[in-house]
């Protein structure tokens, strides 16, 4: 099955009420989301059976609670590619995928240096050093993976200053996390159904999903932005983009 046929198959799962992008290589106009989930790691890491269901539940929550949003892409397993996240200056295609939408979810394995894919396209590991996010469109990136936002002195120079270029938030984990299929859904539920700030929606989603871990976010501001009060488009205030960040903020919390 080729990549486009695979996406067409995934799009059939639970899309009632959600608008699908007709050509993900064209600019997505409107309120746009996308997701990539890796469950099959082809022997390079333990498989994660709940990541693809998480993506589908994320889609279903958007359809139910934010039906005006457009799903621009949905790639899973061998069709989820590192290059979709990588900036074109580093040989990637994020301007057609991850940075062509407002909200992206990734579910899979992670490390403080990046997130892992099951195939080499054009690498298996999307590293922070490959990222330049928000310079086209992306406001909110969920990396539902272990350790990406590890709370140590190097975090600012990994996922902070080099990465934020108009991006508002990265939502992820400080510690190891469990393979759970509800976080994307619950994030959308609280951000869209209840119009919560996105930061509060991620905090709620992580606490509902498990205990004995530490989740985290990082966000950016400049002189004209106020990302602390960000909501999803259509559900409250959205800050101007912090195109030249002057301040980074980090928060982690126990999910107990």
N, C-alpha and C positions, 0 to 999 in steps of 0.2 A: 504494500500500500504506500503510495507516495504521500508527501507531506500535506498537500492540499486536500487529498481525499481523506486523510486522517483527520484533518480539522473539520471537514464536512461531517464526518461520523460523530465526532465529539459534539458538534453544534446541535445535533439532533437530541442530545440528552438534556431535557429540562429547560428549554429556552422560551417557554410560553411568556409572552409579554416583553421580552428583551429583544432589542433591535440588533441584528448581526451586521458587522461590517461587510461590505460587498467586495472590497479589494483592499486587503491589509497593507499592500505596498503603496497605496495612495494615502494622502494625509487624512486622518480621521478628524472630522469636524463634528462639534457637539461635545457632549460629556462622554468620554470614552474610557473604557477599561479593557484590560487584557490579563491573561494568566498563563503560567507555565508550571507544570507539575511533573516531577520525575519520581516514579515509583519503581521502575525497573533500571537497575544499575549494571546489568550485564557482567556481574562478577567483580566489579571494581569496588563495590560497597554493598552493605546489606540493603535488600529491597525494602521499600516503604509502601505498604499496601494502602495507606489512607491518604496519600497525597493527591492522587487523581480524584477520588471522591471529594476531597476538600475543594478542589477547583470547580467541580460541578456544583457543589453546594454554594460556593461563592457566586457562580453564575445565577443559580436559582434565586438567591437572595437579592441580587440586583434586579432580576426580572420582577420579583414580588414587591420590593420596596423602593426601587428607583427605575421604573420601567422606561423612562426617557433616555436612560443611558444606553450607549452602544457598546456591544462586545466586539472589539476589533480583532482579537486573536485569542486562540486557545490551543496551546501546544502541550502534548504529553509525551512522556517516556522518550523514545528515540527521536521524536519530532520536536522535542524541547532542546534548543540550541543555545550554547554560550554566546555566540555571536549576536544574538538578538538583544543582549544586554550591553554589549561592548560598543564603545564610541567609534564612529567611523575613522577618527584620527588614529585609532589603534587597530584598524582592520575589521571593525564590526559593522553592524547594521541597526544599531538601536534607534536611529532616526526613522526607521520604517516600522519599528515594533515597540519596544519598551518606552522610548522617549517620544513616541507618537501618540501616546494616550495620557490621560490624567492620573490613572490609578492602575498599578500593576501588582499582581500577586505572584510570588514564586513559592512553591512548596517542594522541599527536598532536603538533601544533606547540606550542611554548612560547616564552616570554620571561620576563625576571625579574619582570615585572608579573603574569603569569598564563599560562593555557593557552587555545589558540584552538579554536573550533568552526567547522564549515562552514556553519551556518545561524544566523540571528538569533533565538534563543529563550531568554531575552529580550534577549540580547546575543551577540556572537561571542566576546568575551573574558571569561573568568572571572578576575577580578582578586582579588588578595589582600585588597583593601579590601571585597570582597563576602562574605568568608569568616568564619565563626565555627564552628569544627569541633571535634567531640567533645562538644558540649553536649547531644547526644542519645545517640549510641552509638559513633561512629567512633573506632577506635584507630589504624589504619595507612592512610595515603594514599600510593599510588604515583602520581606524576606523571611518567610516562615521556616527557619532553619536554625540549627544549633550554632551558638557561639559567635555569630557575625558581629554583634555589638558587645563583645567582651569588654568588661569594665577594667581596663588597665591604661597605663599612661599613653600607649600608642594609639588609642582609639581615634583621637583627633586627626592624626596624620594618616590613618587608614581610611575610614569611612566618612571623615569630616571634611577638612579643607580641600583635599584633592577631588572630591566627588560632588559636592553641592555647587551647582551652577544654575540656580533657578529652582532646584528641587526644594520642597518644603520639609518633608519628613522621610526618614527610613524607620520602619517598624520591624523589630526582630527580637533576638534573644541575647542575653548576657551569658547564659549557661547552656548546658545540654537541655534539649526539650524533647518531648515525646511525640510520636507519630499520631496526630489527632486530626480528624477531618472536619472540625467545627469552627476553627478560628476565623477563616475567611468569611464564612457565613455570618458568624456573630458580629464581626467587625462591621459588615454591611448593615446588619439588622439594627445595631445601635446607632450607627452613623446616619442611616437613611430613614428607617422607620421612626426612630425616636429623635432624630435630628441632633444627636450628640456631637460634640467636637470630636474630630478624628482621634486625637490623643486619648480621650476618655473611652472611645469605642475600642481602641486596641487594648487598653488596660483591662477593660471589662472582658473582652474576648479571651485574653490570656488567662485571667483568673477563673473564668468559667471552664476552661478546657483542661486544667490540670493543677497539681500542687507540687511543692518541692522543687520549683525552678525559679529562675529570675528572668523576666522579660525586660525589654528596653525599647527606647526610641532615641533617635537623634534628630534634631531639627535646626534650621538655620533662619537667621533674620539679618536684614540690613536696615538702614535708616528709615525706610518707608514701609517695612513689612511688619506683620503681627501674626506669625504662624501659630502662636499659642492658641489663638481662637479659631483656627481653621475648622471648617465643616466641608463635607462633600459638596460639590456644585449642586445647586438646587435645594440645599438643605440648611442654609445659613450662610454666615459670613465666610468668605474665602480671601485670604491675604493676597496682596500683590506678591509677585514672585521676588524672592531675595536673590536677584541676579548677581550681585556682588556681595556675598555674605560678609558681615563684620563680626557676627557673634554666632557661635554654635552652642546648643544646649543638649545635654544628655540626661536621661532619667532611666533608672532601672528600679524594679520593684519585685517583691516576692509574690508568687502566685498562690501562696497559702491562703 
